[in-house]
């Protein structure tokens, strides 16, 4: 199973064999043996580059899940021994990563050097798909998440603020009524950014009259506002990262107060409870206490 997953990843026999630490002939013969046992052809060797057959894709997908569960058993034993070691594949949404990742690396390096963290920053849809394919262990992103095999563990609630250009009339308001916001002069990041509850009026429409970023950074978004006028919506954790001049452009939103719930997303068969609580300790050291889910102040995560 490791061999067919490797060949699927590299789509090249030599590179896959090197990654597995075996010879190309061994890799080829073992995959042929598996194909004989299953009675199907897993890879189209005439294709350039090499690619799985239709049934091969299904077998490889299931092999990834089996390998994932095998590693889960190994990690479960390590956890019961009280050891904080091993590899962890973490996915994180691009609109959350700037506030969490730098200090997360520092926390684990200082307190749990035996944990080898591999991080992938990506869009929510990509992270969800990789969780379902058992290519990630945990994802950190905003809820809700679509996926029958996935579980959400809420971590903290993050409010949204308006970032308003001095050219706008509402710049002079100390607070802004959320329902007065329009789509005519808003610049937004769609990816895991706007509250999916529809708390913002412009979230109800499919398109905005101004540019909409499907990907990119909030820093770029704010520069667009500074240069062109209008306003944007930014998450609470981004406010401390602004310079003093930019902080003057931030306004609280009310009636309703839009927010997002950021959570750990895991597969239902995830068993590494200790590892999850180590990540929780890291998040609690980074995010202000008042934002953390009240239950997590008293109790650890239980699976």
Rosetta blueprint (number, residue, H / E / L):
1 X L
2 X H
3 X H
4 X H
5 X H
6 X H
7 X H
8 X H
9 X H
10 X H
11 X L
12 X L
13 X H
14 X H
15 X H
16 X H
17 X H
18 X H
19 X H
20 X H
21 X L
22 X L
23 X L
24 X H
25 X H
26 X H
27 X H
28 X H
29 X H
30 X H
31 X H
32 X H
33 X H
34 X H
35 X H
36 X H
37 X H
38 X H
39 X L
40 X L
41 X L
42 X L
43 X E
44 X E
45 X L
46 X L
47 X L
48 X L
49 X L
50 X L
51 X E
52 X E
53 X L
54 X H
55 X H
56 X H
57 X H
58 X H
59 X H
60 X H
61 X H
62 X H
63 X H
64 X H
65 X H
66 X H
67 X H
68 X H
69 X H
70 X H
71 X H
72 X H
73 X H
74 X H
75 X H
76 X H
77 X H
78 X H
79 X H
80 X H
81 X L
82 X L
83 X L
84 X L
85 X L
86 X E
87 X E
88 X E
89 X E
90 X E
91 X E
92 X E
93 X E
94 X H
95 X H
96 X H
97 X H
98 X H
99 X H
100 X H
101 X H
102 X H
103 X H
104 X H
105 X H
106 X H
107 X H
108 X H
109 X H
110 X H
111 X H
112 X L
113 X L
114 X L
115 X E
116 X E
117 X E
118 X E
119 X E
120 X E
121 X E
122 X E
123 X L
124 X H
125 X H
126 X H
127 X H
128 X H
129 X H
130 X H
131 X H
132 X H
133 X L
134 X L
135 X L
136 X L
137 X L
138 X E
139 X E
140 X E
141 X E
142 X E
143 X L
144 X L
145 X L
146 X L
147 X L
148 X L
149 X L
150 X E
151 X E
152 X E
153 X E
154 X E
155 X E
156 X E
157 X E
158 X E
159 X E
160 X E
161 X E
162 X E
163 X E
164 X E
165 X L
166 X L
167 X L
168 X L
169 X H
170 X H
171 X H
172 X H
173 X L
174 X L
175 X E
176 X E
177 X E
178 X H
179 X H
180 X H
181 X L
182 X L
183 X L
184 X L
185 X L
186 X E
187 X E
188 X E
189 X E
190 X L
191 X L
192 X L
193 X L
194 X L
195 X L
196 X L
197 X L
198 X L
199 X L
200 X L
201 X H
202 X H
203 X H
204 X H
205 X L
206 X L
207 X L
208 X L
209 X L
210 X L
211 X L
212 X E
213 X E
214 X L
215 X L
216 X L
217 X L
218 X H
219 X H
220 X H
221 X H
222 X H
223 X H
224 X H
225 X H
226 X H
227 X H
228 X H
229 X L
230 X L
231 X E
232 X E
233 X E
234 X E
235 X E
236 X H
237 X H
238 X H
239 X H
240 X L
241 X L
242 X L
243 X L
244 X H
245 X H
246 X H
247 X H
248 X L
249 X L
250 X E
251 X E
252 X E
253 X E
254 X E
255 X L
256 X L
257 X L
258 X L
259 X E
260 X E
261 X E
262 X E
263 X E
264 X E
265 X E
266 X E
267 X E
268 X L
269 X L
270 X L
271 X L
272 X L
273 X H
274 X H
275 X H
276 X H
277 X H
278 X H
279 X H
280 X H
281 X H
282 X H
283 X H
284 X H
285 X H
286 X H
287 X L
288 X L
289 X H
290 X H
291 X H
292 X E
293 X L
294 X L
295 X H
296 X H
297 X H
298 X H
299 X L
300 X L
301 X L
302 X L
303 X L
